[in-house]
Amino acid sequence: MTSDPDCIFCKIIAGDIPSFKVYEDDKTLAFMDINPGNPGHVLVVPKAHSPNIFEVPLDDMAVAMVTVQKVARAVRATLDPFGLNIVQANGPGAAQSVQHVHWHVLPRAEGDKLKLNWGLVPGDMDAIGALAEQLRAAV
């Protein structure tokens, strides 16, 4: 399993930094975010280090998503939130603060004013269609 000695999440996985573990298996770890957006904010990480979504192996991605779903169900059962966001950020423009791929399981409270949602504003259908063609070609 790959690890980065300078990565805070790798240090948490190794037990060098304490955490409030929620779930752990041989490939993933879920632990409480100590800077929570709302109570019940959990982080899910693959144990193998990958800096972002572009570099994470597909098998690590798959097992991480299973853990994300398990944790999301536990958050829903425990807290009955108004809603729940699953957030994953890549790079400084997306405010990725730790360079170890991770998912935020973020319960939402009515009126919590977290700045994750955007308004629904209809886009230019021609521009959307043209971009879809470019993306299809790139996939």
N, C-alpha and C positions, 0 to 999 in steps of 0.2 A: 504494500500500500504506500502510495506516495505521500510525502509530508513536506511542509515548508517550515524550517525552524524559526522563521520570523513571523509566521502567521498566527494571529491570536486564536483563530478557530482550531488550527492544528494543535495548539497548546491546550485548548479546552478538551479536545478529543483525547489527547494523551494524558489528561488528568493533571497537567502542570499548572493549570489555572482552574480554580473551582467554578462550578456552574450549578444551576438548578435544573437537573435533568428531568425531562418529561418522558422520554422514550429513547431506547437504544437497542440496536441489533448489530449484527456483525458488519454492516455496511453504512449505517446512518446513525446520526445522533440528533435528537430534538431537545432543545433547552430554552429556558425562559430568556427573553431579551431583557437586559438590565437597563435599557433605555426605552421602555415600552411606549408605543403610541397609545395603547389602551391596556387595561388589565387583561391578562391572558395572552399577550403577544409572545409567540413562540417562534424560534428560529429552527429550521431543519437544514442539516448539512450532510453531504456525503462524507464519510470518514477519509476517503482518498482526496488529497488536495488537487483541486482544479481551480484556476483563478476566476473563471467566468463560464457562461453558458456555451460559448463557442469552443471551449477546450475540454469540457467534461465528457468523459466516455458515455456512450449511450446506456450501457448497463448501470452505471452509477446514477444517471438521470432517471432511469426507470425505477430503481429501488427507492430513490429519494422521493419520487412522486407518490409511491405507495405510502411512504411514511408521512408525507404532507397530508394525504387523505385521512390516514389514521388520526393524526393530530387534529386536523380540522373537525373531524367527527367528535373527538374528545372535548374540544373547545365548545362546540355547539351543545353537546350533552351537558357540560358542566356549567356554562355561562349563559346559554340561550341568548346569544347576541342579536342585535337588531339586524346585523349583516356580518359578512366575513370577507376580507380581502386576502388573496394569495398574491404576494408581491415578490418579484425577483428582479434585481437591478444589475446592469452591466455597464461598467465604466463611469467616469466622473460626471458625465452629462446626465446619467440616471441616478446619481447620488449613491453609487456603490461605495460603501465605507470600508468594507473588509474584502480583500482580494482572494476570497475563497467562495466558490459558488454556494449560494444559500437562498432559502425561501422563507419569507415572513408569513406566518399564519397570524393574521391580524383581525381580531374581533372588532366589530364596529358598534358604537353606541349611537342612538338617535341624537343628532345634533352635535356630534363630537368635534366637528370642525377640522378633522385631519384633512390635509391638502392632497389627497390621492385621486379624487374624482374630478372629472372634467365635465363641462356642460355638453348636452347633445345639440350640436350645431350641424345641420346638413352640409355635406361636402359637395364639391363639384363632381358630378357623376362621370363626366368625360375624363377628368384628371384621375379619378379613382380607378376607372376602367383601364386607362393607359398604364398606370402604375402596377395594377394587378397583372397585366401582361408581362411587364418587365420582371416582376417577382416570380411569376410562373416559370419564366425562362431561366432564372437564377437557381430555382429549386431543382 
